[in-house]
Amino acid sequence: MIHLRPGSSPYYDQTLIYRDAASPRAPGSVVLSRPSSFREDYQLQIAYRKYVTTRRIPHNAKRINFLFLHGNGMNKGIWHYQIHKLFAMYEISFPDMYIDTIIAADHVNMGDSAYVNRGKLGHVSDWNDFAKDYIMLTKIHEKDTFLHPNAFNVIVGHSMGGFLAIQITASEPNLFQSSILINPVCVDVSPEALPMFNQIYKNWYDQGFVKFYFDNLDKHQNWYHEIYEHYTKRSFYKNFDPIVLRNMLEDEIPCTYDRQKHYSTVELKHNGLEDFINYFHSNVSIESTRSSYKQVKVPTKILCGDKDTLAELIKNNINGDLKFGRLQILENQYHNMHAESPELIMSLVNDFVLESYRNHPKLNDFEYSKKYGKDYKEKLRKDALKGFLDNERVIPSKL
């Protein structure tokens, strides 16, 4: 049963899908309680929600696809409200543009992915493995969508998801045509600053900001409301938009719990310790592949809140490692601004998507045909060899 809000839409159909994650992974990423000699025992799964348009797309029309990647400790539900808005907006405001498919995924140790991978997750989290998961998802599991000849693909990543978007577009420069990074964690912290961040993580844990196990639940109060109250008043996510927060929480509650029954304990889908394993492997993950940033050629927008802890680091690197991106600083916005100010952030995301779509079109045979006519292929080849074939030079056969 889907408890997300809104629960249905005339603009799209949604499905929860599980597929194989990428392998091999960094040593220590997958550890079993008992050693095994079978490959499949070490295979992780990745869960994602797939939204597919109900509109009929003309066969020769461009179709826009989105991949949304969440930050550490969150899940795909955090994007549901924004995705719903996107579909409605395009159908109403941009009738000549077509969203085909939107995918919001859970990293292998978050949300539904963590739930299905219980008992396999180890003590190592290489963020670059996560990037490989999404290359595999788009190029193999969803290739009919993302490799469609007329596809215009967009990737949107927040925080850790922003780092993954960089790695994906660096590794596959022709897979996505537009990339938006929201407060990306993509600059390594200096050794001198690490103790400060470690203390912050300890404080979050000690104060219950990251909580995944609820016990001693009041039998006179609905268990769901008690957990929701914790999220809204004492968690790391308490300033989220109410609908966004509720959707994220809904994607954390296993369907085995009956809303009408009482439980003294409730355990969410992902173990909050995975959050800290991710945090403690951030610097290693970034340092190991930061050199690949120079491979990013995709039009990229970096949205950064001025109240974000990493804002200064990002600003200091925008002419260095991050020079591939165009930076926009947003006043009075914090790290989770996509969830605290969803309308603002999604409007900025869509502005850049439209700009990329119009100013950096993905050329294909339909476009070539419009520009050059039916003999477009021959004309393109001659243009590519202009100056070489100007005198009607005949190239002899090698046979």
C-alpha positions as CSV (number, residue, x, y, z in Angstrom):
1,M,0.0,0.0,0.0
2,I,1.4,3.4,-1.0
3,H,1.2,6.1,1.7
4,L,3.1,8.7,-0.2
5,R,1.4,12.1,-0.8
6,P,-0.1,12.5,-3.3
7,G,-0.9,8.8,-3.6
8,S,-1.8,8.9,-7.3
9,S,-1.7,11.1,-10.3
10,P,-3.3,11.3,-13.7
11,Y,0.1,12.3,-15.1
12,Y,2.2,9.2,-14.3
13,D,2.2,5.6,-13.1
14,Q,4.7,4.6,-10.4
15,T,6.3,1.2,-9.6
16,L,8.8,0.1,-7.0
17,I,11.6,-2.0,-8.7
18,Y,14.5,-4.0,-7.4
19,R,17.6,-4.7,-9.6
20,D,21.1,-6.0,-9.1
21,A,23.6,-3.4,-7.9
22,A,27.1,-3.1,-9.5
23,S,29.8,-5.5,-8.6
24,P,32.6,-6.1,-7.7
25,R,32.6,-3.5,-4.9
26,A,35.3,-2.2,-2.6
27,P,36.5,-4.9,-0.1
28,G,34.5,-4.7,3.1
29,S,31.4,-3.3,1.3
30,V,29.6,-6.7,1.4
31,V,30.3,-8.9,4.5
32,L,28.2,-11.9,5.4
33,S,27.7,-13.2,8.9
34,R,29.1,-16.5,7.6
35,P,31.5,-16.8,4.7
36,S,30.1,-18.2,1.4
37,S,31.5,-19.5,-1.8
38,F,28.5,-18.5,-3.9
39,R,28.6,-15.3,-5.9
40,E,24.9,-14.6,-5.5
41,D,25.2,-14.4,-1.8
42,Y,27.3,-11.3,-2.2
43,Q,25.1,-9.6,-4.7
44,L,23.5,-6.4,-3.5
45,Q,20.2,-5.0,-4.8
46,I,19.2,-1.5,-5.5
47,A,15.6,-0.3,-5.1
48,Y,14.1,2.5,-7.1
49,R,10.7,4.1,-7.8
50,K,10.0,4.5,-11.5
51,Y,7.5,7.1,-12.6
52,V,6.3,6.8,-16.2
53,T,4.2,9.3,-18.1
54,T,0.6,8.5,-19.0
55,R,0.9,10.9,-22.0
56,R,1.5,9.6,-25.5
57,I,4.8,10.8,-26.8
58,P,5.1,11.1,-30.6
59,H,7.7,8.7,-31.9
60,N,10.0,11.4,-33.2
61,A,9.7,13.7,-30.2
62,K,12.4,14.3,-27.6
63,R,11.7,12.9,-24.3
64,I,13.1,14.1,-21.0
65,N,14.2,11.6,-18.3
66,F,15.3,12.4,-14.8
67,L,17.4,10.5,-12.3
68,F,17.1,11.8,-8.7
69,L,19.8,10.9,-6.1
70,H,19.2,11.6,-2.4
71,G,21.7,12.6,0.3
72,N,23.1,10.5,3.1
73,G,20.5,9.3,5.6
74,M,17.6,10.0,3.4
75,N,15.7,8.0,0.7
76,K,13.9,8.3,-2.6
77,G,10.7,9.3,-0.9
78,I,12.2,12.8,-0.4
79,W,11.7,13.5,-4.1
80,H,8.1,12.3,-4.5
81,Y,6.4,15.6,-4.0
82,Q,8.8,17.4,-6.3
83,I,8.4,14.7,-9.0
84,H,4.7,15.0,-8.9
85,K,5.0,18.7,-9.4
86,L,7.3,18.2,-12.4
87,F,5.0,16.0,-14.3
88,A,2.0,18.3,-13.7
89,M,4.0,21.4,-14.7
90,Y,5.3,20.0,-17.9
91,E,1.9,18.7,-19.0
92,I,0.2,22.1,-18.2
93,S,3.0,24.6,-19.0
94,F,5.2,22.9,-21.6
95,P,2.8,20.8,-23.7
96,D,5.4,20.6,-26.5
97,M,8.0,19.0,-24.1
98,Y,7.6,15.5,-22.8
99,I,8.8,13.9,-19.6
100,D,9.0,10.2,-20.2
101,T,10.4,8.6,-17.1
102,I,11.7,9.8,-13.7
103,I,13.6,7.5,-11.4
104,A,14.3,8.1,-7.7
105,A,16.6,5.5,-6.2
106,D,17.7,4.4,-2.8
107,H,21.5,4.0,-2.3
108,V,22.3,0.4,-1.4
109,N,22.5,1.1,2.3
110,M,19.5,3.4,2.5
111,G,15.7,3.0,2.4
112,D,14.3,0.0,0.5
113,S,17.7,-1.0,-0.8
114,A,19.0,-1.3,2.8
115,Y,16.0,-3.3,3.7
116,V,16.5,-5.9,1.0
117,N,20.3,-5.9,1.6
118,R,20.0,-6.6,5.4
119,G,22.7,-9.0,6.6
120,K,25.0,-8.2,3.7
121,L,26.1,-4.6,4.2
122,G,29.7,-4.4,5.6
123,H,31.9,-1.8,7.3
124,V,33.1,0.0,4.1
125,S,31.2,2.5,2.0
126,D,32.9,3.5,-1.2
127,W,30.8,6.3,-2.7
128,N,32.2,5.5,-6.2
129,D,30.5,2.1,-6.0
130,F,27.2,4.0,-5.7
131,A,28.0,5.9,-8.9
132,K,28.6,2.6,-10.7
133,D,25.2,1.4,-9.4
134,Y,23.5,4.3,-11.3
135,I,25.5,3.9,-14.4
136,M,24.4,0.2,-14.4
137,L,20.8,1.2,-13.6
138,T,20.5,3.7,-16.5
139,K,22.6,1.9,-19.1
140,I,21.5,-1.7,-18.4
141,H,18.3,-2.0,-16.3
142,E,16.6,1.0,-17.8
143,K,18.4,1.2,-21.1
144,D,15.2,1.4,-23.2
145,T,14.5,4.7,-21.5
146,F,17.9,6.3,-21.0
147,L,19.5,5.1,-24.2
148,H,16.5,6.0,-26.3
149,P,17.7,7.8,-29.5
150,N,15.6,10.9,-28.6
151,A,16.3,10.9,-24.8
152,F,17.4,14.1,-23.1
153,N,18.6,12.8,-19.7
154,V,18.9,14.9,-16.5
155,I,20.6,14.0,-13.3
156,V,19.8,15.8,-10.0
157,G,21.8,15.0,-6.9
158,H,21.8,16.4,-3.3
159,S,24.7,16.2,-0.9
160,M,26.3,12.7,-1.4
161,G,24.0,12.3,-4.4
162,G,25.7,15.4,-5.8
163,F,29.1,13.8,-5.6
164,L,27.6,10.7,-7.3
165,A,26.3,12.9,-10.1
166,I,29.8,14.3,-10.7
167,Q,31.3,10.8,-10.9
168,I,28.5,9.6,-13.2
169,T,28.9,12.5,-15.7
170,A,32.7,12.2,-15.6
171,S,32.6,8.5,-16.4
172,E,29.8,8.7,-18.9
173,P,30.0,12.2,-20.5
174,N,27.3,11.3,-23.2
175,L,24.7,9.7,-20.9
176,F,23.3,12.8,-19.4
177,Q,22.7,16.2,-21.0
178,S,22.1,18.3,-17.9
179,S,23.3,18.0,-14.3
180,I,22.1,19.8,-11.2
181,L,24.1,19.5,-7.9
182,I,22.4,20.7,-4.7
183,N,24.9,21.4,-1.9
184,P,27.1,18.5,-3.2
185,V,29.6,16.9,-0.8
186,C,32.4,16.9,-3.4
187,V,35.3,18.7,-1.7
188,D,37.4,16.8,0.8
189,V,37.7,18.2,4.3
190,S,41.2,19.2,5.5
191,P,42.8,16.9,8.1
192,E,42.7,19.7,10.6
193,A,38.9,20.0,10.3
194,L,38.2,16.3,10.5
195,P,38.0,16.2,14.4
196,M,35.4,19.0,14.3
197,F,33.2,17.0,11.8
198,N,33.7,13.8,13.8
199,Q,32.4,15.7,16.9
200,I,29.4,16.9,15.0
201,Y,28.6,13.3,14.0
202,K,28.9,12.2,17.6
203,N,26.5,15.0,18.7
204,W,24.0,14.0,16.1
205,Y,24.0,10.4,17.3
206,D,23.9,11.3,21.0
207,Q,21.0,13.7,20.6
208,G,19.0,11.2,18.5
209,F,19.1,13.3,15.4
210,V,19.7,10.1,13.5
211,K,17.3,7.5,14.9
212,F,16.2,4.2,13.3
213,Y,15.0,2.1,16.3
214,F,12.1,3.2,18.5
215,D,11.4,1.3,21.7
216,N,9.1,1.8,24.7
217,L,6.4,3.2,22.5
218,D,3.5,4.5,24.4
219,K,0.6,2.0,24.1
220,H,-1.9,4.8,24.5
221,Q,-0.5,6.7,21.5
222,N,-0.5,5.6,17.9
223,W,3.1,4.3,17.2
224,Y,3.2,6.1,13.8
225,H,2.3,9.4,15.2
226,E,5.0,9.0,17.9
227,I,7.7,8.4,15.3
228,Y,6.4,11.2,13.1
229,E,6.5,13.5,16.1
230,H,10.2,12.6,16.7
231,Y,11.0,13.4,13.1
232,T,9.2,16.8,13.2
233,K,10.6,17.9,16.6
234,R,13.9,16.2,17.4
235,S,15.4,14.8,14.2
236,F,18.0,16.1,11.8
237,Y,15.1,16.6,9.4
238,K,12.7,18.6,11.6
239,N,12.8,21.7,9.3
240,F,11.7,19.8,6.2
241,D,8.5,20.8,4.4
242,P,5.7,18.7,6.1
243,I,4.8,16.7,2.9
244,V,8.4,16.1,2.0
245,L,9.2,14.9,5.5
246,R,6.2,12.6,5.6
247,N,7.0,11.1,2.3
248,M,10.6,10.4,3.4
249,L,9.3,8.8,6.6
250,E,6.8,6.7,4.7
251,D,9.6,5.2,2.7
252,E,11.4,4.2,5.9
253,I,8.5,2.2,7.5
254,P,8.4,-1.5,6.6
255,C,5.1,-2.6,5.3
256,T,5.0,-5.4,7.9
257,Y,3.8,-2.9,10.5
258,D,0.0,-2.5,10.7
259,R,-1.0,1.1,11.2
260,Q,-4.0,0.0,13.4
261,K,-2.0,-2.2,15.8
262,H,0.3,-1.4,18.7
263,Y,4.0,-2.2,18.7
264,S,6.3,-1.6,21.6
265,T,9.3,-1.4,19.2
266,V,9.5,-0.3,15.6
267,E,12.6,-0.6,13.5
268,L,12.9,1.4,10.3
269,K,14.2,0.1,7.0
270,H,17.8,1.3,7.2
271,N,20.1,1.1,10.1
272,G,21.2,4.6,11.1
273,L,24.7,3.4,11.6
274,E,25.0,3.2,7.8
275,D,24.8,7.0,7.9
276,F,27.9,7.3,9.9
277,I,29.7,4.6,7.8
278,N,29.0,6.9,4.8
279,Y,30.2,10.0,6.6
280,F,33.5,8.4,7.7
281,H,34.2,7.2,4.2
282,S,33.5,10.5,2.5
283,N,37.0,11.9,2.4
284,V,38.5,8.7,1.1
285,S,35.9,8.4,-1.6
286,I,36.4,12.0,-2.8
287,E,40.2,11.9,-2.7
288,S,40.4,8.7,-4.7
289,T,38.5,10.1,-7.7
290,R,38.7,13.9,-7.5
291,S,41.1,13.9,-10.4
292,S,38.2,12.7,-12.6
293,Y,36.3,16.0,-12.2
294,K,38.1,17.4,-15.2
295,Q,36.3,14.9,-17.3
296,V,32.9,16.5,-16.7
297,K,31.7,18.1,-19.9
298,V,27.9,18.1,-19.2
299,P,26.2,21.5,-18.5
300,T,26.2,21.6,-14.7
301,K,24.6,23.9,-12.2
302,I,25.7,23.9,-8.6
303,L,23.1,25.3,-6.2
304,C,24.6,26.0,-2.8
305,G,23.0,27.5,0.3
306,D,25.0,30.2,2.0
307,K,24.3,28.6,5.4
308,D,25.6,25.2,4.4
309,T,28.7,24.1,6.3
310,L,30.5,23.3,3.0
311,A,29.5,26.5,1.3
312,E,33.0,28.2,1.7
313,L,34.8,25.1,0.5
314,I,32.6,24.9,-2.7
315,K,33.1,28.7,-3.4
316,N,36.9,28.3,-2.9
317,N,37.0,25.4,-5.4
318,I,34.6,26.8,-8.1
319,N,37.6,28.0,-10.2
320,G,39.6,24.9,-9.4
321,D,38.2,21.3,-9.2
322,L,34.6,22.5,-9.7
323,K,35.2,24.8,-12.6
324,F,33.0,22.6,-14.8
325,G,30.0,23.9,-12.9
326,R,28.1,27.2,-12.7
327,L,27.6,28.2,-9.1
328,Q,24.6,29.9,-7.6
329,I,24.6,30.8,-4.0
330,L,21.2,31.0,-2.3
331,E,20.7,33.3,0.7
332,N,19.5,32.0,4.0
333,Q,19.4,28.4,2.8
334,Y,20.9,25.4,4.6
335,H,22.2,22.0,3.5
336,N,18.8,20.4,3.1
337,M,17.2,23.3,1.2
338,H,15.7,20.9,-1.4
339,A,13.5,19.5,1.4
340,E,13.0,22.7,3.3
341,S,12.3,24.9,0.3
342,P,11.2,22.4,-2.3
343,E,9.2,24.9,-4.5
344,L,12.2,27.3,-4.7
345,I,14.8,24.6,-5.5
346,M,12.7,22.8,-8.0
347,S,12.0,26.0,-9.9
348,L,15.7,26.6,-10.1
349,V,16.3,23.0,-11.2
350,N,13.7,23.3,-13.9
351,D,15.1,26.7,-15.1
352,F,18.4,25.0,-15.7
353,V,16.9,22.0,-17.4
354,L,15.0,24.2,-19.8
355,E,18.2,26.3,-20.5
356,S,20.2,23.1,-21.2
357,Y,17.4,21.7,-23.3
358,R,17.2,24.8,-25.5
359,N,20.9,25.9,-25.6
360,H,22.6,22.5,-25.6
361,P,20.3,20.2,-27.5
362,K,21.2,16.6,-28.0
363,L,21.7,16.2,-31.7
364,N,20.2,13.1,-33.3
365,D,19.2,11.8,-36.7
366,F,15.8,13.6,-36.6
367,E,17.6,16.9,-36.0
368,Y,20.2,16.2,-38.7
369,S,17.3,15.4,-41.2
370,K,15.6,18.7,-40.4
371,K,18.8,20.7,-41.0
372,Y,20.4,18.9,-43.9
373,G,17.5,17.0,-45.6
374,K,17.2,13.4,-46.6
375,D,20.9,13.1,-47.6
376,Y,22.0,14.3,-44.1
377,K,24.4,11.4,-43.4
378,E,26.5,12.0,-46.6
379,K,26.5,15.8,-46.0
380,L,27.7,15.3,-42.4
381,R,30.5,13.0,-43.5
382,K,31.6,15.5,-46.2
383,D,31.5,18.4,-43.7
384,A,33.7,16.3,-41.3
385,L,36.3,15.9,-44.1
386,K,36.0,19.4,-45.4
387,G,39.3,20.5,-47.0
388,F,40.2,16.9,-47.6
389,L,37.5,16.0,-50.1
390,D,37.1,19.5,-51.7
391,N,38.7,18.4,-54.9
392,E,36.5,15.3,-55.3
393,R,39.4,13.2,-54.1
394,V,38.7,9.5,-54.6
395,I,39.9,7.3,-51.7
396,P,41.2,4.0,-53.1
397,S,40.0,0.7,-51.6
398,K,42.4,-1.1,-49.3
399,L,41.3,-4.4,-50.8
